[in-house]
Amino acid sequence: MSKTDATKSVLFRRRGESIPRQGGGVNETGQPAQVLTTKVGLQLPAGLTFENWESAGRQLSGIVNSTSWWLGDWLVYGKDHYSDRYERGVRAAGLQYQTLRNYAWVSRRFPMDRRRAALSFQHHAELASRPVEEQERWLDQAEQQGWSTKQLRRAMRVARGEEARETLQAELTRRLAVPDNRFQWWHKAATQSGVELEQWVLATLDNAAGQVLEQLQEQAGVSA
């Protein structure tokens, strides 16, 4: 490790553990930069350099993200190997089962070789219910564009809106298939009548329907 790299690393130790004599960065006083983790907080040393503080944040973020995968994989293993006892293990560990179930579901949906290290667990969770091909497409875009989870969710919402509009348009087209030459003919008639095409179509159809109904009534009266 180079001197530059060494000054940007931070030693994470739990309270009560011995502090190693080498490795890790140094703070402004020349002492090893020790960040102590406890069950109820994080103890940061006085004089911690900005670089080491920033490095600690990156490491903590990575740990938080990784623990979701770790816990998910842990529960998947327990369910696969100890189907009659894994719930007891969850209770003994003092973990929330519903939260673990969510982690495990995402872990199952994304085998290890499909997980993107550059993206967070939550990125994957957003896509867990999608087909594999769609998952890969969105993961590729999120990774290439550097999207946050919120940006990924927004892009997916926009895409769903566009898909809905395309579906509606296709449905309307299937309901009334109009040849192009007929459409142009109707448009010309509407223009010459001085009304909008939609208004002209509705009025023309109403008139046609009225005439047909009158004829049917007249026929019914004659028959009677």
Residue pairs with C-beta under 8 A, 6 or more apart in sequence:
1 9
6 23
6 24
6 25
6 26
7 25
7 26
7 49
7 51
7 52
8 25
8 51
8 52
8 55
9 23
9 24
9 25
9 33
9 52
9 55
10 24
10 25
10 33
10 34
10 35
10 52
10 55
10 56
10 59
11 19
11 20
11 23
11 24
11 25
11 32
11 33
11 34
11 35
12 35
12 36
12 37
12 56
12 59
13 19
13 34
13 35
13 36
13 37
14 36
14 37
14 38
15 36
15 37
15 38
15 43
19 32
19 34
20 32
23 32
24 32
24 33
24 34
25 32
25 33
25 49
25 51
25 52
25 55
26 32
26 33
27 33
27 45
27 46
27 47
27 48
27 49
27 52
28 47
28 48
28 49
29 46
29 47
31 45
31 47
33 45
33 48
33 49
33 52
34 45
35 42
35 43
35 44
35 45
35 48
35 56
36 42
36 43
37 43
42 60
44 53
44 56
48 56
65 120
65 121
68 103
68 106
68 121
68 122
69 103
69 107
69 115
69 121
71 95
71 100
71 103
71 104
72 100
72 103
72 104
72 105
72 106
72 107
72 108
73 104
73 107
75 86
75 90
75 100
75 101
75 103
75 104
75 107
76 104
76 107
76 108
78 86
78 89
78 90
79 86
79 104
82 89
87 97
90 97
90 100
91 97
102 125
103 121
105 128
106 121
106 124
106 125
106 128
109 124
109 128
109 129
109 135
110 124
110 128
110 135
114 135
114 136
115 124
116 123
116 124
116 139
116 142
116 143
118 143
119 139
119 142
119 143
120 149
122 149
123 139
123 142
123 147
123 149
123 152
124 139
126 149
126 152
126 153
126 156
127 134
127 135
127 138
127 139
128 135
130 138
138 152
138 155
138 156
141 147
141 152
141 155
142 151
142 152
145 151
147 155
178 186
186 197
186 200
186 201
187 197
189 200
190 196
190 197
190 199
190 200
190 201
193 200
195 203
